[in-house]
Each structure stands twice: as structure tokens, then as C-alpha cells.
Amino acid sequence: MTKNTSKTLFLFMLMLSTMLVMSSNNWLSMWMGLEMNMMAFIPMIMKSKNNFSSESSMMYFLIQSMGSMILLLTVSTNSLIMMSPVMMNESAMTLMTISLLIKMGIAPFHMWMPEIMEKMNWNSCLLLMTWQKLAPMFIMTNIIKENQWITINMMMSTVMGAIGGMNQTSLRKILAYSSISHSSWMLACMKFESYTWIMYFMVYSTITAMLTMTFNKKSMFYINQMNNMTNTTSEKMLMMTTMLSMGGMPPFMGFIPKWLAIQSMINANMIMTMTVMILSNMITLFYYLRMITPMMLMSSITNKWTQKKSSPMTSMMMLNLTLPTVLALTLN
């Protein structure tokens, strides 16, 4: 009972701190919300009570503290109170961008994220890849329009996320590099289409939750474990469509936000940026295909007595992955 109460308390604090950041109109309140968010997340990392969780929580604390110090230093030295990018000079804008990139794990400040995720359980990984990005993203919306260097970070993140995940065998590291790549697409939506990134974040969070819950249920952490991951054809199809949707392959759900981001970059005449990001995304698709290949190759030798009747929920999830894109392409 005590364990569940403390978990509920930290989850409530995690949500409350993010809401504080989203509703604030001054930098100090945002900084306070980020600190509350960090202090609520660290106990959730440590709940496994092993050396790996202790190490990951300490690494997370040090990295986030560094980002918070830079943010507070920028606010205090430039006498920034109200949330207005007009009041910032170029150096303050650069320092604040660096602090937020550190907190989100976006290139070139991304190396901590795969290493920390490798030592976490799947529930903590899910929170780190989704909810923990929300507060810094909302802060970034206030300064990204005035920032001239963020386009370079976007291209670097897609390239690093693609190359970094190619030679990995750990599913957690692969999803970490994928998260780095997806973060750059969210920044692209934010830079050129303002609040389109919220739809991207919701789609990405949904697909990531489906993957991590499946991996957690099957206790899977490495690619070679995917041979024995599923027993039914429908489950194999669901996992394959989820992986392809995560990579942004049409006509799956994950393609819609990337499609909107590409249209935004074309309208803004950012052809070079768009080309780099699309080519990097093709590399990202490669390691998703590498993950689902064992399932496709092993499907023919599955024992008949191990096959189970697929549930209606599985069919509904498969429909949800494909139907939105089909409708969007039809109505466009």
C-alpha cells in the first residue's frame, strides 16, 4: 500500500510540475517546474533498487542539473522575468537553447540518453522518451522562432539518431536514438508550423507506449529476443505495423506528422534541411526493419499448438495504426 501511494504521489508531482511549466508566464516559474519534474522522476527511476537504477538516476540528476544551472544562469544574468524572447540578446538565446537541448537529449547534447535508458526499466524509458520532453518543448516554443541556429540542431539530431541506432542490438538504445531523431522532427514542426508539434508528440507517444508496453510484457531487451516474442500472426502483424509506423512509413499513423513537417519545410523553402532529415529517416527505417526481420523469418516455423486466438483489441490497434493516414490521404 505504501509503495503504491508513493508511486501515485510521484506521478501526480510529475504531471503537476509539467502543468506548472505549461501555464507559467515567467522564466523562474518554468525553472521551478523543471526542477520539480526532475525531483519527481528520479525516485521513479530508483524504484528497481539495483546498481543500474542508482547509476542511471545519478547520471540523470547530474545532466538535468547542468541544464537547469545554465537556464537559471541565463535568466539571472540577463534580468529576465517575463516570458518574452524580444527581451533576450543573442547570447542569452543561445544559452537558453543549450540548456533545453541538454534536458531533451537533442544533438549535440544527446549522448547521455542512450546510456541512461540502457540502465532503466521499460516504464521509466517510456516516461523519459515522452512525458519528460513535454515541459522543455513548451519552453522551446517561446524562443524557437527567434533562434537562427536550431535548424542545425535539427539536422544533427536526425543524422545522429539514424547513425547511432544502426549498430545497436539493445532495444532500449535503439528506441533512445529513435527518440533523438523524432525530437528533431518535433522541433521542425515547432519552427515552421507552431503547434503542429503537439499532434506529432501525441502520435509519437501513442506508438512508443504500444512498443514499450509490449516489450515490458514479454521482458524483451535485445533484438535476438524478438524471435520468440509473439505466438500469433496477428501479434506479429501488429508489431510490424507499429515498427513501420514509428519509422514514418506510409500509410501508417506515424507518417501523418512527418508529412505535415515536410510540407511546412517546403513552404518555408528549407529544402536542404528537409532533404537531410528525409535521408536520415530512411536510415532510421533500416534499423526498424532489422528489428522486425526475425519475426518475419521465424513466422513459418511457429508451432501450431503455440498459436493462440487473436483478441479483438489487437485488430482494433492495427486499425488505429493505418486508418488515420488512409483517411488523411483520401481527404487531402
ABEGO torsion letter per residue (X at the ends): XAAAAAAAAAAAAAAAAAAAAAABABAAAAAAAAAAAAAAAAAAAAAAGBAAAAAAAAAAAAAAAAAAAAAAAAAAAAGBABBBAAABBAAAAAAAAAAAAAAAGBOAAAAAAAAAAAABBAAAAAAAABAAAAAAAAAAAAAAAABAAAAAAAAAAAAAAAAAAAABABAAAAAAAAAAAAAAAAAAAAAAAEAAAAAAAAAAAAAAAAAAAAAAAAGBABAAAAAAABABAAAAAAAAAAAAAAAGBOABAAAAAAAAAAAAAAAAGBAAAAAAAAAAAAAAAAAAAAAAAAAAAAAAABBAAABBBBBAAAAAAAAAAAAAAAAAAAAX
